[in-house]
Amino acid sequence: VQLQASGGGLVQPGGSLRLSCAASGTISVTNVMGWYRQAPGKQRELVAVITTGGITNYADSVKGRFTISRDNPKITVFLQMNSLRPEDAAVYYCNFRQRRLGRDDNYWGQGTQVTVSS
C-alpha cells in the first residue's frame, strides 16, 4: 500500500488547513485511515482515525476543531483543521491499517509539515 499525502503549509493562528491522503495498492474492504503528528522533540501521537464504516476517534486536544472524513471509493482520508494553534504545528503523517491474509498491516505516508505561526 502506498500513501500520498498533501495539504500542509503555513497558516496563522486561528486559521484552517485541509490535509488529504490517498491510498493505493492492495486494499482490504475494511480498513482504518488516519492522521498522527510529531512535533520536534516529541513522540508521534494520534490526531484522528476513521474506519471504513465511519467510526472516528480524536485526540482530546483536537476535538471540536478538527474533522476527519473519508471517501471510500477513492480510498482517501481528509483532515479539516480549524482554529489552528501554535501547538498544532508538527509533521502530520497519514496512516493506513488493514487486516489481510491473517496479518495486520500498518503503513505510513511521507509526512506533511504544518506550521502555525504569525
Secondary structure, 3 states (H helix, E strand, C coil): CEEEEECCEEECCCCCEEEEEEEECCCCCCEEEEEEEECCCCCCEEEEEEECCCCEEECHHHCCCEEEEEECCCCEEEEEECCCCHHHCEEEEEEEEEEECCEEEEEECCCEEEEECC
